[in-house]
């Protein structure tokens, strides 16, 4: 139960200060959007 909480909510969904208040999932999504934009420019 604790493992499910950590991997399911705490690690992926919960906002983190390090990511500017974004959850890891949101931060990764933002990264890939920016990555694709930069790749199209260069």
PyMOL Python script that loads the backbone (N, CA, C, O; Angstrom):
from pymol import cmd

cmd.read_pdbstr("""\
ATOM      1  N   UNK A   1       0.828  -1.187   0.000  1.00  0.00           N
ATOM      2  CA  UNK A   1       0.000   0.000   0.000  1.00  0.00           C
ATOM      3  C   UNK A   1       0.878   1.258   0.000  1.00  0.00           C
ATOM      4  O   UNK A   1       0.596   2.214  -0.722  1.00  0.00           O
ATOM      5  N   UNK A   2       1.926   1.254   0.800  1.00  0.00           N
ATOM      6  CA  UNK A   2       2.816   2.418   0.849  1.00  0.00           C
ATOM      7  C   UNK A   2       3.534   2.579  -0.489  1.00  0.00           C
ATOM      8  O   UNK A   2       3.674   3.693  -0.992  1.00  0.00           O
ATOM      9  N   UNK A   3       3.982   1.476  -1.057  1.00  0.00           N
ATOM     10  CA  UNK A   3       4.665   1.520  -2.346  1.00  0.00           C
ATOM     11  C   UNK A   3       3.744   2.082  -3.425  1.00  0.00           C
ATOM     12  O   UNK A   3       4.179   2.887  -4.249  1.00  0.00           O
ATOM     13  N   UNK A   4       2.495   1.673  -3.431  1.00  0.00           N
ATOM     14  CA  UNK A   4       1.536   2.191  -4.413  1.00  0.00           C
ATOM     15  C   UNK A   4       1.332   3.685  -4.241  1.00  0.00           C
ATOM     16  O   UNK A   4       1.219   4.411  -5.229  1.00  0.00           O
ATOM     17  N   UNK A   5       1.283   4.148  -3.011  1.00  0.00           N
ATOM     18  CA  UNK A   5       1.124   5.581  -2.740  1.00  0.00           C
ATOM     19  C   UNK A   5       2.325   6.359  -3.262  1.00  0.00           C
ATOM     20  O   UNK A   5       2.172   7.386  -3.923  1.00  0.00           O
ATOM     21  N   UNK A   6       3.506   5.867  -2.963  1.00  0.00           N
ATOM     22  CA  UNK A   6       4.723   6.575  -3.367  1.00  0.00           C
ATOM     23  C   UNK A   6       4.856   6.605  -4.884  1.00  0.00           C
ATOM     24  O   UNK A   6       5.108   7.665  -5.458  1.00  0.00           O
ATOM     25  N   UNK A   7       4.691   5.468  -5.540  1.00  0.00           N
ATOM     26  CA  UNK A   7       4.863   5.429  -6.991  1.00  0.00           C
ATOM     27  C   UNK A   7       3.661   5.975  -7.746  1.00  0.00           C
ATOM     28  O   UNK A   7       3.813   6.480  -8.859  1.00  0.00           O
ATOM     29  N   UNK A   8       2.480   5.885  -7.169  1.00  0.00           N
ATOM     30  CA  UNK A   8       1.277   6.322  -7.862  1.00  0.00           C
ATOM     31  C   UNK A   8       0.952   7.782  -7.684  1.00  0.00           C
ATOM     32  O   UNK A   8       0.589   8.447  -8.654  1.00  0.00           O
ATOM     33  N   UNK A   9       1.067   8.305  -6.491  1.00  0.00           N
ATOM     34  CA  UNK A   9       0.693   9.700  -6.242  1.00  0.00           C
ATOM     35  C   UNK A   9       1.900  10.562  -5.914  1.00  0.00           C
ATOM     36  O   UNK A   9       2.164  11.560  -6.586  1.00  0.00           O
ATOM     37  N   UNK A  10       2.616  10.179  -4.898  1.00  0.00           N
ATOM     38  CA  UNK A  10       3.677  11.033  -4.357  1.00  0.00           C
ATOM     39  C   UNK A  10       4.732  11.362  -5.408  1.00  0.00           C
ATOM     40  O   UNK A  10       5.145  12.515  -5.526  1.00  0.00           O
ATOM     41  N   UNK A  11       5.164  10.383  -6.157  1.00  0.00           N
ATOM     42  CA  UNK A  11       6.261  10.599  -7.096  1.00  0.00           C
ATOM     43  C   UNK A  11       5.826  11.198  -8.427  1.00  0.00           C
ATOM     44  O   UNK A  11       6.599  11.928  -9.048  1.00  0.00           O
ATOM     45  N   UNK A  12       4.604  10.906  -8.883  1.00  0.00           N
ATOM     46  CA  UNK A  12       4.210  11.328 -10.228  1.00  0.00           C
ATOM     47  C   UNK A  12       3.225  12.482 -10.273  1.00  0.00           C
ATOM     48  O   UNK A  12       3.291  13.319 -11.174  1.00  0.00           O
ATOM     49  N   UNK A  13       2.318  12.538  -9.316  1.00  0.00           N
ATOM     50  CA  UNK A  13       1.206  13.483  -9.399  1.00  0.00           C
ATOM     51  C   UNK A  13       1.397  14.690  -8.494  1.00  0.00           C
ATOM     52  O   UNK A  13       0.971  15.795  -8.830  1.00  0.00           O
ATOM     53  N   UNK A  14       2.030  14.483  -7.356  1.00  0.00           N
ATOM     54  CA  UNK A  14       2.174  15.548  -6.361  1.00  0.00           C
ATOM     55  C   UNK A  14       3.091  16.642  -6.897  1.00  0.00           C
ATOM     56  O   UNK A  14       4.158  16.344  -7.433  1.00  0.00           O
ATOM     57  N   UNK A  15       2.684  17.919  -6.759  1.00  0.00           N
ATOM     58  CA  UNK A  15       3.563  19.018  -7.181  1.00  0.00           C
ATOM     59  C   UNK A  15       4.868  19.027  -6.377  1.00  0.00           C
ATOM     60  O   UNK A  15       4.867  18.755  -5.176  1.00  0.00           O
ATOM     61  N   UNK A  16       5.961  19.337  -7.039  1.00  0.00           N
ATOM     62  CA  UNK A  16       7.276  19.394  -6.408  1.00  0.00           C
ATOM     63  C   UNK A  16       7.831  20.801  -6.544  1.00  0.00           C
ATOM     64  O   UNK A  16       7.705  21.412  -7.605  1.00  0.00           O
ATOM     65  N   UNK A  17       8.443  21.325  -5.491  1.00  0.00           N
ATOM     66  CA  UNK A  17       9.062  22.653  -5.540  1.00  0.00           C
ATOM     67  C   UNK A  17      10.155  22.714  -6.596  1.00  0.00           C
ATOM     68  O   UNK A  17      10.301  23.727  -7.279  1.00  0.00           O
ATOM     69  N   UNK A  18      10.914  21.651  -6.735  1.00  0.00           N
ATOM     70  CA  UNK A  18      12.036  21.623  -7.675  1.00  0.00           C
ATOM     71  C   UNK A  18      11.567  21.860  -9.108  1.00  0.00           C
ATOM     72  O   UNK A  18      12.307  22.427  -9.913  1.00  0.00           O
ATOM     73  N   UNK A  19      10.358  21.438  -9.433  1.00  0.00           N
ATOM     74  CA  UNK A  19       9.816  21.582 -10.786  1.00  0.00           C
ATOM     75  C   UNK A  19       8.974  22.840 -10.946  1.00  0.00           C
ATOM     76  O   UNK A  19       8.152  22.919 -11.859  1.00  0.00           O
ATOM     77  N   UNK A  20       9.164  23.813 -10.084  1.00  0.00           N
ATOM     78  CA  UNK A  20       8.386  25.037 -10.174  1.00  0.00           C
ATOM     79  C   UNK A  20       6.926  24.842  -9.814  1.00  0.00           C
ATOM     80  O   UNK A  20       6.056  25.543 -10.332  1.00  0.00           O
ATOM     81  N   UNK A  21       6.657  23.907  -8.941  1.00  0.00           N
ATOM     82  CA  UNK A  21       5.287  23.647  -8.515  1.00  0.00           C
ATOM     83  C   UNK A  21       4.528  22.698  -9.418  1.00  0.00           C
ATOM     84  O   UNK A  21       3.341  22.454  -9.201  1.00  0.00           O
ATOM     85  N   UNK A  22       5.195  22.158 -10.428  1.00  0.00           N
ATOM     86  CA  UNK A  22       4.555  21.201 -11.323  1.00  0.00           C
ATOM     87  C   UNK A  22       4.763  19.789 -10.811  1.00  0.00           C
ATOM     88  O   UNK A  22       5.730  19.502 -10.106  1.00  0.00           O
ATOM     89  N   UNK A  23       3.844  18.917 -11.175  1.00  0.00           N
ATOM     90  CA  UNK A  23       4.054  17.508 -10.867  1.00  0.00           C
ATOM     91  C   UNK A  23       5.110  16.975 -11.838  1.00  0.00           C
ATOM     92  O   UNK A  23       5.335  17.578 -12.888  1.00  0.00           O
ATOM     93  N   UNK A  24       5.755  15.866 -11.509  1.00  0.00           N
ATOM     94  CA  UNK A  24       6.729  15.299 -12.439  1.00  0.00           C
ATOM     95  C   UNK A  24       6.122  14.997 -13.814  1.00  0.00           C
ATOM     96  O   UNK A  24       6.781  15.189 -14.835  1.00  0.00           O
ATOM     97  N   UNK A  25       4.871  14.528 -13.844  1.00  0.00           N
ATOM     98  CA  UNK A  25       4.228  14.259 -15.130  1.00  0.00           C
ATOM     99  C   UNK A  25       4.068  15.536 -15.947  1.00  0.00           C
ATOM    100  O   UNK A  25       4.342  15.541 -17.147  1.00  0.00           O
ATOM    101  N   UNK A  26       3.627  16.619 -15.310  1.00  0.00           N
ATOM    102  CA  UNK A  26       3.463  17.897 -16.007  1.00  0.00           C
ATOM    103  C   UNK A  26       4.811  18.451 -16.456  1.00  0.00           C
ATOM    104  O   UNK A  26       4.930  18.997 -17.553  1.00  0.00           O
ATOM    105  N   UNK A  27       5.812  18.311 -15.617  1.00  0.00           N
ATOM    106  CA  UNK A  27       7.148  18.794 -15.949  1.00  0.00           C
ATOM    107  C   UNK A  27       7.714  18.049 -17.158  1.00  0.00           C
ATOM    108  O   UNK A  27       8.317  18.659 -18.042  1.00  0.00           O
ATOM    109  N   UNK A  28       7.519  16.743 -17.194  1.00  0.00           N
ATOM    110  CA  UNK A  28       8.004  15.955 -18.327  1.00  0.00           C
ATOM    111  C   UNK A  28       7.259  16.326 -19.607  1.00  0.00           C
ATOM    112  O   UNK A  28       7.866  16.436 -20.672  1.00  0.00           O
ATOM    113  N   UNK A  29       5.963  16.516 -19.506  1.00  0.00           N
ATOM    114  CA  UNK A  29       5.176  16.905 -20.675  1.00  0.00           C
ATOM    115  C   UNK A  29       5.655  18.255 -21.217  1.00  0.00           C
ATOM    116  O   UNK A  29       5.805  18.423 -22.428  1.00  0.00           O
ATOM    117  N   UNK A  30       5.892  19.204 -20.329  1.00  0.00           N
ATOM    118  CA  UNK A  30       6.395  20.524 -20.725  1.00  0.00           C
ATOM    119  C   UNK A  30       7.772  20.399 -21.383  1.00  0.00           C
ATOM    120  O   UNK A  30       8.053  21.079 -22.370  1.00  0.00           O
ATOM    121  N   UNK A  31       8.627  19.532 -20.838  1.00  0.00           N
ATOM    122  CA  UNK A  31       9.957  19.312 -21.402  1.00  0.00           C
ATOM    123  C   UNK A  31       9.862  18.837 -22.848  1.00  0.00           C
ATOM    124  O   UNK A  31      10.543  19.371 -23.724  1.00  0.00           O
ATOM    125  N   UNK A  32       9.016  17.831 -23.102  1.00  0.00           N
ATOM    126  CA  UNK A  32       8.933  17.269 -24.451  1.00  0.00           C
ATOM    127  C   UNK A  32       8.319  18.248 -25.440  1.00  0.00           C
ATOM    128  O   UNK A  32       8.702  18.255 -26.609  1.00  0.00           O
ATOM    129  N   UNK A  33       7.380  19.071 -25.003  1.00  0.00           N
ATOM    130  CA  UNK A  33       6.825  20.101 -25.887  1.00  0.00           C
ATOM    131  C   UNK A  33       7.925  21.080 -26.282  1.00  0.00           C
ATOM    132  O   UNK A  33       8.071  21.407 -27.459  1.00  0.00           O
ATOM    133  N   UNK A  34       8.701  21.550 -25.301  1.00  0.00           N
ATOM    134  CA  UNK A  34       9.800  22.479 -25.587  1.00  0.00           C
ATOM    135  C   UNK A  34      10.887  21.828 -26.426  1.00  0.00           C
ATOM    136  O   UNK A  34      11.460  22.469 -27.306  1.00  0.00           O
ATOM    137  N   UNK A  35      11.174  20.560 -26.160  1.00  0.00           N
ATOM    138  CA  UNK A  35      12.189  19.824 -26.913  1.00  0.00           C
ATOM    139  C   UNK A  35      11.805  19.754 -28.394  1.00  0.00           C
ATOM    140  O   UNK A  35      12.646  19.966 -29.268  1.00  0.00           O
ATOM    141  N   UNK A  36      10.550  19.460 -28.665  1.00  0.00           N
ATOM    142  CA  UNK A  36      10.093  19.365 -30.054  1.00  0.00           C
ATOM    143  C   UNK A  36      10.143  20.724 -30.742  1.00  0.00           C
ATOM    144  O   UNK A  36      10.486  20.807 -31.921  1.00  0.00           O
ATOM    145  N   UNK A  37       9.804  21.793 -30.013  1.00  0.00           N
ATOM    146  CA  UNK A  37       9.871  23.133 -30.596  1.00  0.00           C
ATOM    147  C   UNK A  37      11.302  23.497 -30.968  1.00  0.00           C
ATOM    148  O   UNK A  37      11.547  24.031 -32.050  1.00  0.00           O
ATOM    149  N   UNK A  38      12.236  23.213 -30.087  1.00  0.00           N
ATOM    150  CA  UNK A  38      13.647  23.520 -30.343  1.00  0.00           C
ATOM    151  C   UNK A  38      14.176  22.654 -31.477  1.00  0.00           C
ATOM    152  O   UNK A  38      14.945  23.133 -32.310  1.00  0.00           O
ATOM    153  N   UNK A  39      13.781  21.395 -31.520  1.00  0.00           N
ATOM    154  CA  UNK A  39      14.244  20.496 -32.576  1.00  0.00           C
ATOM    155  C   UNK A  39      13.769  20.971 -33.949  1.00  0.00           C
ATOM    156  O   UNK A  39      14.470  20.788 -34.944  1.00  0.00           O
ATOM    157  N   UNK A  40      12.602  21.571 -34.007  1.00  0.00           N
ATOM    158  CA  UNK A  40      12.091  22.077 -35.280  1.00  0.00           C
ATOM    159  C   UNK A  40      12.807  23.343 -35.728  1.00  0.00           C
ATOM    160  O   UNK A  40      12.841  23.640 -36.922  1.00  0.00           O
ATOM    161  N   UNK A  41      13.374  24.088 -34.798  1.00  0.00           N
ATOM    162  CA  UNK A  41      14.078  25.331 -35.124  1.00  0.00           C
ATOM    163  C   UNK A  41      15.476  25.037 -35.642  1.00  0.00           C
ATOM    164  O   UNK A  41      15.942  25.679 -36.583  1.00  0.00           O
ATOM    165  N   UNK A  42      16.147  24.063 -35.026  1.00  0.00           N
ATOM    166  CA  UNK A  42      17.545  23.793 -35.388  1.00  0.00           C
ATOM    167  C   UNK A  42      17.662  22.787 -36.495  1.00  0.00           C
ATOM    168  O   UNK A  42      18.771  22.454 -36.912  1.00  0.00           O
TER     169      UNK A  42
END
""", "prot")
cmd.dss("prot")
cmd.show_as("cartoon", "prot")
cmd.util.cbc("prot")
cmd.orient("prot")
